[in-house]
Amino acid sequence: MSKHDNEEPCECCEPDCAECNQRKADQEDDSMVADICHAADEQEEREFQRQLEGGDEDDYDEEDMHGSRPINEPD
């Protein structure tokens, strides 16, 4: 019985182990796809928020008093 015959995935992490190398490549691919999806979701959320507010991202920014809609200061 070899180490690859059991039910659990191989975790020997030896450089010549095809199963470990494939799992590592799959994890990297999954991570890259997840990052792309996350970035796309954030972009969609920013665009949706911008449409709701009718302005840009610095609207109502307390630290940017010269934004497109600065906060009114008391006289």
The 8 nearest C-alpha neighbors of each residue, nearest first, counted from 0:
[[1, 4, 2, 3, 5, 6, 9, 7],
 [2, 0, 3, 4, 5, 9, 6, 11],
 [1, 3, 4, 5, 0, 9, 11, 8],
 [4, 2, 1, 5, 9, 8, 6, 0],
 [5, 3, 1, 2, 0, 6, 7, 8],
 [6, 4, 7, 3, 2, 8, 1, 0],
 [5, 7, 8, 4, 3, 9, 2, 1],
 [8, 6, 5, 9, 3, 4, 10, 2],
 [9, 7, 10, 6, 3, 5, 18, 19],
 [10, 8, 11, 3, 19, 7, 18, 2],
 [9, 11, 12, 19, 8, 13, 18, 7],
 [10, 12, 13, 9, 19, 16, 2, 14],
 [13, 11, 10, 19, 14, 16, 20, 9],
 [12, 14, 16, 11, 15, 19, 20, 10],
 [13, 15, 16, 12, 20, 19, 17, 11],
 [14, 16, 13, 17, 20, 12, 19, 18],
 [17, 15, 13, 19, 18, 14, 20, 12],
 [16, 18, 20, 19, 21, 15, 14, 22],
 [19, 17, 21, 20, 16, 22, 9, 8],
 [20, 18, 22, 21, 16, 12, 17, 23],
 [19, 21, 17, 23, 18, 22, 16, 24],
 [22, 20, 24, 18, 23, 19, 17, 25],
 [21, 23, 25, 19, 24, 20, 26, 18],
 [22, 24, 26, 20, 21, 25, 19, 27],
 [25, 23, 21, 27, 26, 22, 28, 20],
 [24, 26, 22, 28, 23, 27, 29, 21],
 [27, 25, 29, 23, 28, 24, 30, 22],
 [26, 28, 30, 24, 25, 29, 31, 23],
 [29, 27, 25, 31, 30, 26, 32, 24],
 [30, 28, 26, 32, 27, 31, 33, 25],
 [29, 31, 33, 27, 28, 32, 26, 34],
 [30, 32, 34, 28, 33, 29, 27, 35],
 [33, 31, 35, 29, 34, 30, 36, 28],
 [32, 34, 30, 36, 31, 35, 37, 29],
 [35, 33, 37, 31, 32, 36, 38, 30],
 [34, 36, 32, 38, 37, 33, 39, 31],
 [37, 35, 39, 33, 38, 34, 40, 32],
 [36, 38, 34, 40, 39, 35, 33, 41],
 [37, 39, 41, 35, 40, 36, 34, 42],
 [40, 38, 36, 42, 37, 41, 35, 43],
 [39, 41, 37, 43, 42, 38, 36, 44],
 [42, 40, 44, 38, 43, 39, 37, 45],
 [43, 41, 39, 45, 44, 40, 38, 46],
 [42, 44, 46, 40, 41, 45, 47, 39],
 [43, 45, 41, 47, 42, 46, 48, 40],
 [46, 44, 48, 42, 47, 43, 49, 41],
 [45, 47, 49, 43, 48, 44, 42, 50],
 [46, 48, 44, 50, 49, 45, 43, 51],
 [49, 47, 51, 45, 50, 46, 44, 52],
 [48, 50, 46, 52, 47, 51, 54, 53],
 [51, 49, 53, 47, 48, 52, 46, 54],
 [52, 50, 48, 49, 53, 47, 54, 46],
 [53, 51, 49, 54, 50, 48, 55, 58],
 [52, 54, 50, 51, 49, 55, 48, 58],
 [55, 53, 52, 49, 58, 56, 50, 67],
 [54, 56, 57, 49, 58, 53, 67, 52],
 [55, 57, 58, 49, 54, 45, 60, 48],
 [58, 56, 60, 55, 66, 59, 63, 67],
 [59, 57, 68, 60, 56, 66, 55, 67],
 [58, 60, 69, 68, 70, 61, 57, 66],
 [61, 59, 63, 57, 58, 62, 64, 66],
 [60, 62, 63, 59, 64, 70, 69, 58],
 [61, 63, 60, 64, 59, 65, 66, 57],
 [64, 62, 60, 65, 61, 66, 57, 69],
 [63, 65, 69, 66, 62, 61, 70, 60],
 [66, 64, 63, 69, 67, 68, 70, 62],
 [67, 65, 69, 68, 63, 64, 58, 57],
 [66, 68, 58, 69, 65, 57, 54, 55],
 [69, 67, 58, 66, 59, 70, 65, 64],
 [70, 68, 64, 66, 65, 59, 67, 71],
 [69, 71, 59, 72, 64, 68, 61, 60],
 [72, 70, 69, 73, 64, 68, 74, 59],
 [71, 73, 70, 74, 69, 64, 61, 65],
 [72, 74, 71, 70, 69, 64, 61, 68],
 [73, 72, 71, 70, 69, 64, 65, 61]]
